[in-house]
Amino acid sequence: MNKQFFIFTDGSAFGNPGPAGWAAILIHGTRRQEIAGSVPWSTVSEMELRAAVEALRRTPVGAKIQLRSDSELLIQGMRFRVFRWKRFGWRNSRGFGLQHRDLWRELLLLNADRMIRWQWVKGHSGHPIQSRADALAYQAARTAAVQEQIAA
C-alpha cells in the first residue's frame, strides 16, 4: 500500500487577530482532498499550525509525508525549535510561555509516528497547489468574518 502523502497548508486571518481560517490539500497517489475550517477569532500563526494538525490527523501512522507550508514558524518550529521549547518547559528564548503549545504538542505526537519532511515554500510565489491552499484559507477566514457580521 502506498503511504506517500504530499500536503500543502495555509492559514489566514482578518485583523490578526480576527476572523480566521485554515486549509490543507492532501495528495495521495491520484487522490486529492481539500479541507478547510474557520474560527471567529484567532491569529494567522494559530491557523497555520491548525492546518498542519488537521491534515496530519487524516494520514495513517507510518505514512511518509512531505508537508509544505509558507509558514516559517511552522516549518522552522517543527524542524528545530519545538524540541528546545519542550525541553525548556514550553518557553521561548525570552522565557515567555509559548503560544499555542497544545497545537505544538499535537504536532510532536503526529510527527513521532509518521515520517514527515517539513518543507518551506515561498508564499504567493505562483505554486499552484500552495496558491489553492491560500485561497481556501482566505475563503474560510472570509466566511468567519461574514458570520461574525451577521451575528453582530
HUURVEN-V188620 format. One record per residue. N is the residue number from 0. PHI is phi as a letter, one per 40 degrees, with the letter a starting at -180 (* if undefined). OMEGA is omega as a letter, one per 20 degrees, with the letter a starting at -180 (none if undefined). NEAR is the number of other ideal C-beta (glycine too) atoms within 12 Angstrom. Layout:
N PHI OMEGA NEAR
N PHI OMEGA NEAR
//
This chain:
0 * r 9
1 c r 15
2 b r 16
3 c r 22
4 b r 31
5 b a 32
6 b r 43
7 b a 41
8 b r 53
9 a r 47
10 b a 46
11 a r 42
12 a r 31
13 c r 31
14 g r 17
15 f j 18
16 c r 20
17 i r 24
18 d a 33
19 a r 40
20 a r 43
21 b r 45
22 a r 42
23 a r 46
24 b r 36
25 b r 34
26 b a 27
27 b a 23
28 g r 13
29 c a 8
30 c r 14
31 b a 19
32 b r 23
33 b r 28
34 b r 31
35 a r 35
36 a a 30
37 a r 35
38 b a 31
39 c a 25
40 a r 22
41 a r 35
42 b r 28
43 d a 37
44 d r 28
45 c a 34
46 c r 46
47 c r 46
48 c a 41
49 c r 42
50 d r 49
51 c r 49
52 d a 35
53 c r 38
54 c a 45
55 c r 38
56 d a 25
57 c r 27
58 b a 33
59 c r 20
60 d r 18
61 g a 17
62 c r 28
63 c a 21
64 b r 35
65 b a 28
66 b a 45
67 b a 36
68 a r 48
69 c r 32
70 c r 41
71 c r 21
72 d a 33
73 c a 44
74 c r 29
75 c r 19
76 d a 32
77 c r 37
78 c a 22
79 b a 17
80 c a 25
81 c a 33
82 c r 18
83 c r 18
84 d r 30
85 c a 23
86 c a 12
87 b r 18
88 g r 13
89 f r 23
90 b r 18
91 c a 21
92 c r 11
93 c r 9
94 g r 11
95 c r 13
96 d a 15
97 c r 27
98 c r 22
99 g a 30
100 c r 23
101 c r 17
102 c r 35
103 c r 34
104 c r 19
105 c r 22
106 c r 40
107 c r 27
108 c r 19
109 c r 32
110 c a 29
111 c a 18
112 b r 18
113 b r 30
114 b a 21
115 b r 34
116 b a 21
117 c a 31
118 b r 26
119 c r 27
120 b a 29
121 c r 17
122 c r 27
123 f a 14
124 b r 14
125 g r 12
126 c a 22
127 c a 15
128 c r 28
129 c r 32
130 c r 23
131 c r 24
132 c r 46
133 c a 39
134 c r 23
135 c r 34
136 c r 46
137 c a 30
138 c r 26
139 c r 37
140 c r 41
141 c r 24
142 c r 26
143 c r 33
144 c r 27
145 c r 18
146 c r 20
147 c r 21
148 c r 14
149 c a 11
150 c a 11
151 c none 9
//
